[in-house]
Amino acid sequence: MIAVLYAIVFVICVYTARHYFFTLNRLFGFQRHPYIDIDTADWPPVTVLVAAHNEEKVIANALSALMAVKYPEDKMLVVPVNDRSTDRTREIIDKFVTEYPGRIRAFHRVGGKGGKAAALKDAMELVETEVILIFDADYIPGAGLIKQLVAPFFDLEVGGVMGRVVPMNAGTNLLTRLLDLERSGGYQVDQQARMNLRLVPQHGGTVAGVRLSALREIGGWNENSLTEDTDLTYRLLLNGWKTAYQNRSECYEEVPENWAVRIKQIMRWAKGHNQAMVTYSLRLLFGNHRATLRERIDGTLLLGVYAMAPITLVGWVLALSVFYEGVAPLHGVIALLSLTAYAALGNLAAFFEIAAASRLDGTRQRICLLPFLILGFAVSIFSVSRAAVSQVSDLITGAEFHWDKTERFRKAM
Amino acid sequence: MNSYIAVAALISVASLLFMLPLVPALVELHRKSDALPLVVVQQNAGEIRHFANSFRSYVKNLQPILQSCVTSGTSDGGILPDGAEYVVLGRVDEALLRGFAEGEAGHPVLIMAGVDLSVPPSAKFSKDIYAGGGFGGGEKNSYRAILGEREVSLGVGSEVLRWVHAVGMFTAAYGCNLYGRISSDLGIRLGDECSFSRMNAPHIEIGRPAAEDISSTEEMTVPSSANAGKLPRLLHDGDYEVLAGQVMERDIVIRGNLRIRAGARICGSVKSVKDMVIEDGVSVEGSLISASKMRVGPNCRIHGPVIAERELSIAGGTRCGTRQYPTTVSAPQIEVEEGVVVFGTLWAREHGHVVAKV
C-alpha cells in the first residue's frame, strides 16, 4: 500500500513540476509564433467544415461570420455538416446556401453512426482542398482568423493547426467565469508553452485545421474515437506530423452555463482522452516512430491528465488509510517539510498557471475568483473519476457509448 | 470562560479565517467588474494600413478647410473635438513648419498639408502628419506618423516611431530607423544602413536593384499554391544537402541542417528544423521555412513565404515573391543586402537591418 502511495505522490509531483515548468516558460521563455506574421501570400484553397447537430440557436451566427472573413472568396468553400438535426438547422443552412451561391455547400447527413468524427468522415466526400478547417457551430470566427489558421500549413511539417478558444458568455454566472479562467490557463499558458518547447500542442477539433494529405496518410477520421481531436493529435504525431498552436488566432465560443451540462461535457472529454491513452500511450512512449524524446514524454503526460483524477482520489483514500492504520510513510522533519512544500507549491500549481494566464491576457480582477476554482476542481475530479469507472464498467458489460451533444444557451436568431 | 462559548468562538474564528480568501472573490462575483469576455479582434485582420486608414477617417472633417486653404494659399489652425491641436497648410512656409517642430521650442501639433510639403532638417514631429501632395523630409528628422497621398521621402538618418503610409513611392535615405509600420500602394525603397520592422508594398527594394528584378519579366506561370499536397514529401532525419543544379520535384522536410547548393531548383516547399543555407541562384517554387537560422542567396528566386524562427539573412539579387503572387518574408532578426527585392511583406519582429554585405 505504501509503495502505491509513493508512486501516486511521485506522479502528482511530476504533474506539479510540469505545471510550473509551463508557466515559467510562458512568463520568461522564448515565445514561438512563427506563422502569425504571414499576412501576404498566395493563399491556398481551403474548405471550412462546420459541424452542426441541432444547432438552430447558433449556426446562423457562425455562417454569417464565415461569410465576412477576409480570405479570397474564390478559394474558400464553407461546408456546414448537418448531422441528423431534427430542429431548424437544415432550413437555416439552406437559406444561407441560397443567399451565398457558390460559397456554401451544404452536407445534410440523415443517418449513419453518431458523433462528430463520423459526420466529418462522411463530409469528406465534398472536400477537394489540401487545407481543411474545422469549426463547431457555436464558434464565431473573426475577420482575420481563416488566414491565421491557414498560414501554418505553409510549413510542410505541420499536419494540424489549433487556434485559441475564448468564452463569449464568460460573465453569465460563476460556472462560466470559472470556465473562462480554466480556458485561459489551458490555452494562454499550457498550449503556448507546449508550442514554445516543441512538445505536443493538442488539436482541439474546433478553431482548428488539418492537412488533407496528412489526414489521408493516417487513415482519415476515426469514427470510433470519442474525442476525435485527441485521437487526431496522436495519430499525426506518430506519423511524423506536427500540430501547431496559434495563440493569437482567437475565436469566441459558448461555454456551458449550468453544472449538469458541464459535467456531461467533461465526462465525455475524459472518456475520449482515456480511450486515446489506452490506444496510444505505450506506442508513443516506446514505439518506433519519428516523435522526439520530449514529444514522447510530454505526449504521454498529456494523455494521462484525465487519469489523474481517479489516481488522486485513490491517493487520498490510501493516505487516510495509512494514517488510521498508524503507518508513518515519512518521519519527523521530512514529513513536515514535505507537507509544507506541497501546500506551498504542489496544490497551487494549476492556480498559479491560471493566474499567470490572466495576467498575460491583461485582465486583473477576475484573478480574485481563483479560490472558487476549488469548487470547479472538486466537481471535475469526481466527474472525471466517475467517467473512468463507467468506462471500465462499459468495457466489461460491452455497453455502447452514448454521444451527448453539449447544450447551447444562446437565443435562436 | 464558558466552554460552549469558547467552542463557538473557535468555530467562528476558524470559519472567518477560512472565508477570508473568499471575500475578494465574493466581491468580484457580485460586482462583475472584470466579467466581460476577453477582447477578440473581430473586424480588422491586422492589416498594416489599419492605422493609416483610421487616421484618414480621423482627419476627414478637415478636408473642406484644407481645400479652402489650398485655394486661397493660406494657413489655418484649430482644435479637434478630442482636444488635439491642428494646423492646415495651403502653402509651404518653412518658417512656420520650423515653429511646429519641437526641436525649435515649438509645441506638438497635427499638420495637414494640401500641397507638396518639404520639412526642414533636425526636427521632431511628435504628432501625425497628413500630406495631400508629396512629402520630403530633411535629414535627421523624427516623425510619429505620416500619411502621404503621393510619394513620401525621408532624409538621411531620419526615424519613424509609429507608421507611414504612402499612396505613391516611399523612400528612406541612408541610415533611417523605421520602427513602426511602413506601407505603400506603389513601392518602398530603403537606403543602406536603414533599420526596419514591418513593411508592405507591391515591391520593396533594398538599395538600387537591377531594373529587371523589379519589373515583372520573370513571373511564375503557376502559383505556388497550385502544387499544395500534390508533390511527394521527403522527410529526412538528420542533415541533408541538395546537390548543385539538382532539380527536385517534391516537398522537402529536413529534421537537421539543410544546404541547397548553387543552381538547384526545388519545385515544392522546403522546411528545415535546424539551420538552412541556400546558395547562389537557387529557385524554390513553394515556401522556405527554417525553425532556426536561414541564409538565402545571392540571386535566388523564392516564390512562397520565407520564414525563419531565429535569424534570416538575404543576399543581393534575391527576389522573394513576384508581382503577381506577393509573399511574406519574416523572422525576428533580418539582415538584407542591397539588391534584394521583396514583393509583399518584409517583417522583422525584433530588428531588421540593411547591410552592405550579409
Boltz contact constraints between the chains, C-beta under 6 A:
constraints:
  - contact:
      token1: [A, 34]
      token2: [B, 307]
      max_distance: 6.0
  - contact:
      token1: [A, 34]
      token2: [B, 309]
      max_distance: 6.0
  - contact:
      token1: [A, 37]
      token2: [B, 330]
      max_distance: 6.0
  - contact:
      token1: [A, 37]
      token2: [B, 347]
      max_distance: 6.0
  - contact:
      token1: [A, 38]
      token2: [B, 305]
      max_distance: 6.0
  - contact:
      token1: [A, 38]
      token2: [B, 328]
      max_distance: 6.0
  - contact:
      token1: [A, 39]
      token2: [B, 345]
      max_distance: 6.0
  - contact:
      token1: [A, 40]
      token2: [B, 326]
      max_distance: 6.0
  - contact:
      token1: [A, 40]
      token2: [B, 328]
      max_distance: 6.0
  - contact:
      token1: [A, 40]
      token2: [B, 344]
      max_distance: 6.0
  - contact:
      token1: [A, 40]
      token2: [B, 345]
      max_distance: 6.0
  - contact:
      token1: [A, 41]
      token2: [B, 305]
      max_distance: 6.0
  - contact:
      token1: [A, 41]
      token2: [B, 327]
      max_distance: 6.0
  - contact:
      token1: [A, 41]
      token2: [B, 328]
      max_distance: 6.0
  - contact:
      token1: [A, 42]
      token2: [B, 223]
      max_distance: 6.0
  - contact:
      token1: [A, 42]
      token2: [B, 224]
      max_distance: 6.0
  - contact:
      token1: [A, 42]
      token2: [B, 225]
      max_distance: 6.0
  - contact:
      token1: [A, 42]
      token2: [B, 325]
      max_distance: 6.0
  - contact:
      token1: [A, 44]
      token2: [B, 225]
      max_distance: 6.0
  - contact:
      token1: [A, 44]
      token2: [B, 228]
      max_distance: 6.0
  - contact:
      token1: [A, 70]
      token2: [B, 45]
      max_distance: 6.0
  - contact:
      token1: [A, 130]
      token2: [B, 228]
      max_distance: 6.0
  - contact:
      token1: [A, 130]
      token2: [B, 229]
      max_distance: 6.0
  - contact:
      token1: [A, 142]
      token2: [B, 40]
      max_distance: 6.0
  - contact:
      token1: [A, 142]
      token2: [B, 41]
      max_distance: 6.0
  - contact:
      token1: [A, 142]
      token2: [B, 42]
      max_distance: 6.0
  - contact:
      token1: [A, 143]
      token2: [B, 43]
      max_distance: 6.0
  - contact:
      token1: [A, 143]
      token2: [B, 45]
      max_distance: 6.0
  - contact:
      token1: [A, 144]
      token2: [B, 45]
      max_distance: 6.0
  - contact:
      token1: [A, 144]
      token2: [B, 46]
      max_distance: 6.0
  - contact:
      token1: [A, 154]
      token2: [B, 287]
      max_distance: 6.0
  - contact:
      token1: [A, 154]
      token2: [B, 305]
      max_distance: 6.0
  - contact:
      token1: [A, 155]
      token2: [B, 271]
      max_distance: 6.0
  - contact:
      token1: [A, 155]
      token2: [B, 289]
      max_distance: 6.0
  - contact:
      token1: [A, 156]
      token2: [B, 251]
      max_distance: 6.0
  - contact:
      token1: [A, 156]
      token2: [B, 253]
      max_distance: 6.0
  - contact:
      token1: [A, 156]
      token2: [B, 269]
      max_distance: 6.0
  - contact:
      token1: [A, 156]
      token2: [B, 271]
      max_distance: 6.0
  - contact:
      token1: [A, 157]
      token2: [B, 253]
      max_distance: 6.0
  - contact:
      token1: [A, 157]
      token2: [B, 271]
      max_distance: 6.0
  - contact:
      token1: [A, 166]
      token2: [B, 38]
      max_distance: 6.0
  - contact:
      token1: [A, 166]
      token2: [B, 40]
      max_distance: 6.0
  - contact:
      token1: [A, 168]
      token2: [B, 37]
      max_distance: 6.0
  - contact:
      token1: [A, 170]
      token2: [B, 37]
      max_distance: 6.0
  - contact:
      token1: [A, 171]
      token2: [B, 32]
      max_distance: 6.0
  - contact:
      token1: [A, 171]
      token2: [B, 35]
      max_distance: 6.0
  - contact:
      token1: [A, 212]
      token2: [B, 229]
      max_distance: 6.0
  - contact:
      token1: [A, 213]
      token2: [B, 229]
      max_distance: 6.0
  - contact:
      token1: [A, 240]
      token2: [B, 235]
      max_distance: 6.0
  - contact:
      token1: [A, 250]
      token2: [B, 40]
      max_distance: 6.0
  - contact:
      token1: [A, 252]
      token2: [B, 40]
      max_distance: 6.0
  - contact:
      token1: [A, 361]
      token2: [B, 38]
      max_distance: 6.0
  - contact:
      token1: [A, 363]
      token2: [B, 34]
      max_distance: 6.0
  - contact:
      token1: [A, 365]
      token2: [B, 28]
      max_distance: 6.0
  - contact:
      token1: [A, 365]
      token2: [B, 33]
      max_distance: 6.0
  - contact:
      token1: [A, 365]
      token2: [B, 34]
      max_distance: 6.0
  - contact:
      token1: [A, 366]
      token2: [B, 34]
      max_distance: 6.0
  - contact:
      token1: [A, 368]
      token2: [B, 24]
      max_distance: 6.0
  - contact:
      token1: [A, 368]
      token2: [B, 25]
      max_distance: 6.0
  - contact:
      token1: [A, 368]
      token2: [B, 28]
      max_distance: 6.0
  - contact:
      token1: [A, 369]
      token2: [B, 25]
      max_distance: 6.0
  - contact:
      token1: [A, 369]
      token2: [B, 28]
      max_distance: 6.0
  - contact:
      token1: [A, 371]
      token2: [B, 21]
      max_distance: 6.0
  - contact:
      token1: [A, 371]
      token2: [B, 22]
      max_distance: 6.0
  - contact:
      token1: [A, 371]
      token2: [B, 25]
      max_distance: 6.0
  - contact:
      token1: [A, 372]
      token2: [B, 25]
      max_distance: 6.0
